[in-house]
Amino acid sequence: MCTRGIALGTLMLLATAAGAARAEGDDHMKLSRGLPITIDDATPIEAGSRAVKLRFAYERQDERNRYLPDAELEVGVARGWAVKLEPRYAFGNASGTGRGAFNLSVEHNVLEMSGTHPGITIEPGVTFPFGSGSDAVEAQIELRATQPLGSGPGAPRLHLNIAWLHLFDRETDERANRYSAAAGINLPVAAATAVAFDVVHEQSREKGKRETYLEAGVRHAFDDKTALAAGAGVGLGPDSADFRLLVGLQRSF
């Protein structure tokens, strides 16, 4: 079976879980990039909250492999405000590997999600490269919106992420400014398990290229502090990876 077929099969298996009964509670309904897929949410930030997120992604493109481990520390410094530190690295035999980056960002709930009312979050940040053939520094700002489809804690939720990125000291074949956008939905399928689906479209750093993905994933909360997630995606178009797999662990303190 071709690799794209394997990824499509994984997506179908994940999608069949959506027919299960709905759940109570919302720890499994929280979303973060890579936990389980690209889409992120706009859930409220509590003062003093702390979370560590460990993620690993694998991408296959043109018979080449890219491995992307990263970690994230998120600290709620005040109600509605959080600081996030994220080192990441890429290795393998695909382009853009053998280098890493360190991202620093600030997350702010502009509007807290409550009941059937939507939540809106903005997150500006800056990424500093390191390693062999390091890239230029890049600044970004992301807007995230989440709309509950019901008043209960286990109601399905719609999500929209839009980001703008600016590259300093770019090469002639690179975009100075680019954007990414993602739209998705997540819904509970068991008392502590939820599935998520999204479509992601982003301009590549190289001029004239863009990537599009369809993704599906599962997130399971063991308790109110620990969650495990896994997802898969297929690329659409010649510039996208053939498929990607994601797995992650989140621990709150």
Secondary structure as the mmCIF struct_conf table of DSSP 4:
data_model
#
loop_
_struct_conf.conf_type_id
_struct_conf.id
_struct_conf.beg_label_comp_id
_struct_conf.beg_label_asym_id
_struct_conf.beg_label_seq_id
_struct_conf.end_label_comp_id
_struct_conf.end_label_asym_id
_struct_conf.end_label_seq_id
HELX_RH_AL_P HELX_RH_AL_P1 THR A 3 THR A 16
HELX_RH_3T_P HELX_RH_3T_P1 ALA A 17 GLY A 19
BEND BEND1 ALA A 20 ALA A 20
HELX_LH_PP_P HELX_LH_PP_P1 ALA A 21 ARG A 22
BEND BEND2 GLU A 24 GLU A 24
BEND BEND3 ASP A 26 ASP A 26
HELX_RH_3T_P HELX_RH_3T_P2 ASP A 27 MET A 29
STRN STRN1 SER A 32 SER A 32
TURN_TY1_P TURN_TY1_P1 ARG A 33 GLY A 34
STRN STRN2 LEU A 35 LEU A 35
BEND BEND4 PRO A 36 THR A 38
TURN_TY1_P TURN_TY1_P2 ALA A 47 GLY A 48
STRN STRN3 ARG A 50 GLN A 61
TURN_TY1_P TURN_TY1_P3 ASP A 62 GLU A 63
STRN STRN4 ARG A 64 ALA A 78
TURN_TY1_P TURN_TY1_P4 ARG A 79 GLY A 80
STRN STRN5 TRP A 81 GLY A 92
BEND BEND5 ASN A 93 ALA A 94
TURN_TY1_P TURN_TY1_P5 SER A 95 GLY A 96
BEND BEND6 GLY A 98 GLY A 98
STRN STRN6 ARG A 99 LEU A 111
STRN STRN7 SER A 114 SER A 114
TURN_TY1_P TURN_TY1_P6 GLY A 115 THR A 116
STRN STRN8 HIS A 117 HIS A 117
STRN STRN9 GLY A 119 GLY A 131
TURN_TY1_P TURN_TY1_P7 SER A 132 GLY A 133
STRN STRN10 GLU A 138 PRO A 148
BEND BEND7 LEU A 149 GLY A 152
TURN_TY1_P TURN_TY1_P8 PRO A 153 GLY A 154
STRN STRN11 ARG A 157 LEU A 167
BEND BEND8 PHE A 168 ASP A 169
TURN_TY1_P TURN_TY1_P9 THR A 172 ASP A 173
STRN STRN12 GLU A 174 GLU A 174
BEND BEND9 ALA A 176 ALA A 176
STRN STRN13 ASN A 177 ALA A 190
TURN_TY1_P TURN_TY1_P10 ALA A 191 ALA A 192
STRN STRN14 THR A 193 GLN A 203
BEND BEND10 ARG A 205 ARG A 205
STRN STRN15 GLU A 206 GLU A 206
TURN_TY1_P TURN_TY1_P11 LYS A 207 GLY A 208
STRN STRN16 ARG A 210 ALA A 221
BEND BEND11 PHE A 222 LYS A 225
STRN STRN17 THR A 226 LEU A 236
BEND BEND12 GLY A 237 GLY A 237
TURN_TY1_P TURN_TY1_P12 PRO A 238 ASP A 239
BEND BEND13 SER A 240 SER A 240
BEND BEND14 ASP A 242 ASP A 242
STRN STRN18 PHE A 243 SER A 252
#
